[in-house]
Structures are given as C-alpha cells and as structure tokens.
Amino acid sequence: MRVLVTGGAGFIGSHTCDRLVELGHEVTVLDVLAAPVHRDGKPNHLTPGVEFYESDVRNRDLMRNLLRRADAVYHFAAYQDYLPDFAKFTDVNVTSTAMIYEIAVAEKLDLARIVVASSQAAMGEGLYRCAEHGEQTPDMRPESALRAGRWDIGCAVCGEPLEMLPTPERIANPQNAYGMSKHGEEVVAVNLGRRYGIPTVALRYSIVQGPRQSVYNAYSGACRIFNLHYLLGGAPTLYEDGQNVRDYVNIHDVVDANVLVLADDRAAGRVFNVGGGTGYTTQEFAEIVRRQYGSDRPGRISGEYRFGDTRHITSDIDALKQLGWSPKRTPADSVAEYAEWLRDMPGLDEILAEADAKMRSLGVVRKAVT
Ligand SMILES: NC(=O)c1ccc[n+]([C@@H]2O[C@H](COP(=O)([O-])OP(=O)(O)OC[C@H]3O[C@@H](n4cnc5c(N)ncnc54)[C@H](O)[C@@H]3O)[C@@H](O)[C@H]2O)c1
C-alpha cells in the first residue's frame, strides 16, 4: 500500500515507518519537525527510503495532494505539552483529524484505513470500584487534597478507599487539555469514518517506551527522567508517595498493534487500548531503571506532587488481545534499549536541568504541606 504517516519523524511514527517499509509498503512522511522534540533538523532515525515532506499537518493543500495518492493513513502528528494553551491542543490534534476526513469525503477518496493515535489520557483517572457503591470514574483530585498529602481517591458516596480497575475503552473522562483533544480526535475519526464508510481505528496508547523518544520534551515522562538521573550518577525524585500505578508499553509492541489494525478488518470502526497489561508503581519502575545502571541509590520521595497527575491508571487490553495481539516485551526490556540509545548522546546534564526548570516554572511541581 501507499501509506501516509503524519508525525513520521517522531518516536512512534519512525518505528512504525521502519516496519511498514520492511513489510514492503511505500511510505510518505509529513512532519513539521516541531520543537522541542526536534532540534537539529531531520533526525538520524528517519526511515531510509521514505518520501519526506516538512510541513504542518494543518497545511490543507499539501494534505490534499498527499491523501490523493495514499491508500492508508497513520495520523501520529500531535501537539503534546504541559503548557496551558488549550486552543492549540484542539487546533492541532482535532482540527487536523477533521480536515483529513473533510478532504477524503470531498475528494471521494478510497482509503483502506485511517489509524489515529489516541491516548490513555482520554480515560482520565480511569475506572474504580467501591465494594458497596459500585463502579466510579473519579475526576482529577482536588488541589486541597494534594496539598494535604492525601493521594488516594475515596468513594464519592462513603469516602472508603476505592479499588483501582484496569480501564476499558468504554470509559472516556479526560481531565487535561491534551486528553480532551485526544478524545476529540478519536470521536471525530471513528464517527466520521463510520458515517462516510472510511475504515478507521483509534489506538489509545498507554505510556510508550523505547529508543528515539525525544529527550527534549517535558511529557516523555518517567523513562526519560529516571534514565537521565541514573546515567548521570544521581537518583530521581518520586512524586507523591511513589505508589502511583501505571502501565508501560514497549514501542515494538506498539508497532505490532499499529500494523495489525492496518490489515485486520475486525478492527475497523473501533477504539482499542494498547497497553502493557501490568501495573507498576512509580517506585517499582524506578527500581527497574536503578538495576539497569547498577546504582545503589533508590528514588527519593520528596512530598512533591505534580499538579493534575493521575493517581493510578492502567489500561484494559482485552479487546486488542481478542484480535491476537499481546504485549511481548517488559519495561526492563524498554529501559535496557533506551539506556543503550542514550549512552553516547551529548549534552544530557543540561537537558535534565532544563526539564526540571521548565516543570517548576510552569508551576506543575508543587509541595504538599503535611
Ligand atoms: N509516546 C507516548 O507515550 C504516547 C502515549 C499516548 C499517545 N501518544 C500519541 O502518539 C502519537 C505519537 O507520539 P510520539 O510519542 O511519537 O511523539 P513525538 O513527539 O515523538 O512525535 C510526534 C511527531 O509529530 C510531529 N508534529 C507535531 N506537531 C505537528 C504538526 N502540527 N504538523 C506536523 N507534524 C507535527 C513532531 O515533529 C514529531 O515528529 C501522538 O499523537 C501522541 O499523542 C503517544
């Protein structure tokens, strides 16, 4: 097939392009090489043999031309940050998606598949259960609770501790501008796809890990930060009490999912979680990274927290498993591969200081008063 990959110079996009080329597809990449992810022009990891267009995904004329000669589309390009520029999230992530469908319908294009990248962030705080009052989907924790160091979420009725459940695709309760835009993107894609007969799949990735994940962006999370700390001989700070639970999915498992839904017609018209299948506390994950570097310094629990952080979230991956996919790599595999990739990268100490300064200047990192 002739496959158009937006954001194909990025982390998930470039790994997906590698596999598509390996499978014999003809690949075109549309990527604006956005800062801060890209600093030095085209990255070395851009897949050899792809046709590359450096432009914004909202460039309608270019998008029309590229769609006219595509059989399938992966839409990975997205705005992702902690900045409070809410309109930009919607503009880049939702408008660009609507535009792809607008062009496809106007031009009567015969697209075999559109796959859009959604996120676990679309599910917000996820699904919980109270033994007495049943299922609940809490909203973000109030600032007053976090300031007081009350990390766990209680039942909305009785206040008793809630049991965290793996969150299935039927839950959508995004709590930040990024998650809202990703939910918007998947609704636009799947519903317009269904309405106009364009086979569409939305994939809600959990935290994806592996090499090529930009060391420059603030949102790439624990894998990058913990690796940088241990690589530079330090130890990371663990927010809250280090017991927040997450699931981590390896980039190669993500690519497996991406190519599966391109070919499998059972996937069309649906939203799937793509997660690691196992929950880890932040402390457990920090220990995996510590062991990778042979450090004897555990993560430090400082009583700080990040405004808007989810307490716990893990994705229920049963739906995609029904199509024959399952995660095959562990977080330790991802960390080993990421560490190898970081090893000879120049200027890492500055990057760590910059990232920390950015989070603090934005007021994202705060301290509990207990
Ligand atoms: N990495 C994760 O853990 C994760 C988790 C959930 C969802 N996702 C989603 O997966 C997709 C890919 O994420 P990633 O981790 O590879 O990010 P990334 O930043 O490495 O890649 C995104 C690419 O999109 C490009 N881009 C950004 N804005 C653009 C625009 N306006 N026009 C054209 N290109 C633009 C960037 O230059 C970059 O190369 C995104 O849609 C993201 O929301 C990622």
The ligand as an SDF file (V2000), in Angstrom:
LIG
                    3D

 44 48  0  0  0  0  0  0  0  0999 V2000
    4.6560    8.3520   23.3960 N   0  0  0  0  0  0  0  0  0  0  0  0
    3.6340    8.0550   24.1710 C   0  0  0  0  0  0  0  0  0  0  0  0
    3.8090    7.5490   25.2920 O   0  0  0  0  0  0  0  0  0  0  0  0
    2.2300    8.2960   23.6880 C   0  0  0  0  0  0  0  0  0  0  0  0
    1.1790    7.9010   24.5330 C   0  0  0  0  0  0  0  0  0  0  0  0
   -0.1330    8.1180   24.1170 C   0  0  0  0  0  0  0  0  0  0  0  0
   -0.3700    8.6920   22.8780 C   0  0  0  0  0  0  0  0  0  0  0  0
    0.6590    9.0680   22.0870 N   0  0  0  0  0  0  0  0  0  0  0  0
    0.3400    9.6810   20.7800 C   0  0  0  0  0  0  0  0  0  0  0  0
    1.1120    9.0530   19.7660 O   0  0  0  0  0  0  0  0  0  0  0  0
    1.4490    9.9970   18.7460 C   0  0  0  0  0  0  0  0  0  0  0  0
    2.9430    9.9810   18.5100 C   0  0  0  0  0  0  0  0  0  0  0  0
    3.6090   10.3510   19.7220 O   0  0  0  0  0  0  0  0  0  0  0  0
    5.1780   10.2800   19.8800 P   0  0  0  0  0  0  0  0  0  0  0  0
    5.4670    9.8330   21.2500 O   0  0  0  0  0  0  0  0  0  0  0  0
    5.7550    9.5630   18.7240 O   0  0  0  0  0  0  0  0  0  0  0  0
    5.5430   11.8240   19.8160 O   0  0  0  0  0  0  0  0  0  0  0  0
    6.7320   12.5550   19.0720 P   0  0  0  0  0  0  0  0  0  0  0  0
    6.7230   13.9630   19.5770 O   0  0  0  0  0  0  0  0  0  0  0  0
    7.9860   11.7800   19.1280 O   0  0  0  0  0  0  0  0  0  0  0  0
    6.2440   12.5460   17.5540 O   0  0  0  0  0  0  0  0  0  0  0  0
    5.2720   13.4180   17.0650 C   0  0  0  0  0  0  0  0  0  0  0  0
    5.7460   13.9460   15.7140 C   0  0  0  0  0  0  0  0  0  0  0  0
    4.7360   14.8120   15.2090 O   0  0  0  0  0  0  0  0  0  0  0  0
    5.3580   15.9560   14.6670 C   0  0  0  0  0  0  0  0  0  0  0  0
    4.4120   17.0600   14.7450 N   0  0  0  0  0  0  0  0  0  0  0  0
    3.9710   17.7030   15.8460 C   0  0  0  0  0  0  0  0  0  0  0  0
    3.1130   18.6690   15.5180 N   0  0  0  0  0  0  0  0  0  0  0  0
    2.9970   18.6260   14.1690 C   0  0  0  0  0  0  0  0  0  0  0  0
    2.2430   19.3800   13.2230 C   0  0  0  0  0  0  0  0  0  0  0  0
    1.4350   20.3710   13.6210 N   0  0  0  0  0  0  0  0  0  0  0  0
    2.3570   19.0680   11.9160 N   0  0  0  0  0  0  0  0  0  0  0  0
    3.1890   18.0590   11.5000 C   0  0  0  0  0  0  0  0  0  0  0  0
    3.9330   17.3280   12.3560 N   0  0  0  0  0  0  0  0  0  0  0  0
    3.8240   17.6010   13.6710 C   0  0  0  0  0  0  0  0  0  0  0  0
    6.5950   16.1880   15.5150 C   0  0  0  0  0  0  0  0  0  0  0  0
    7.5780   16.9510   14.8040 O   0  0  0  0  0  0  0  0  0  0  0  0
    7.0420   14.7620   15.8240 C   0  0  0  0  0  0  0  0  0  0  0  0
    7.9990   14.3070   14.8900 O   0  0  0  0  0  0  0  0  0  0  0  0
    0.8970   11.3360   19.2000 C   0  0  0  0  0  0  0  0  0  0  0  0
   -0.3320   11.5420   18.5600 O   0  0  0  0  0  0  0  0  0  0  0  0
    0.6790   11.1450   20.6930 C   0  0  0  0  0  0  0  0  0  0  0  0
   -0.3770   11.9650   21.1520 O   0  0  0  0  0  0  0  0  0  0  0  0
    1.9600    8.8890   22.4540 C   0  0  0  0  0  0  0  0  0  0  0  0
  1  2  1  0
  2  3  2  0
  2  4  1  0
  4  5  1  0
  4 44  2  0
  5  6  2  0
  6  7  1  0
  7  8  2  0
  8  9  1  0
  8 44  1  0
  9 10  1  0
  9 42  1  0
 10 11  1  0
 11 12  1  0
 11 40  1  0
 12 13  1  0
 13 14  1  0
 14 15  2  0
 14 16  1  0
 14 17  1  0
 17 18  1  0
 18 19  2  0
 18 20  1  0
 18 21  1  0
 21 22  1  0
 22 23  1  0
 23 24  1  0
 23 38  1  0
 24 25  1  0
 25 26  1  0
 25 36  1  0
 26 27  1  0
 26 35  1  0
 27 28  2  0
 28 29  1  0
 29 30  1  0
 29 35  2  0
 30 31  1  0
 30 32  2  0
 32 33  1  0
 33 34  2  0
 34 35  1  0
 36 37  1  0
 36 38  1  0
 38 39  1  0
 40 41  1  0
 40 42  1  0
 42 43  1  0
M  CHG  2   8   1  16  -1
M  END
$$$$
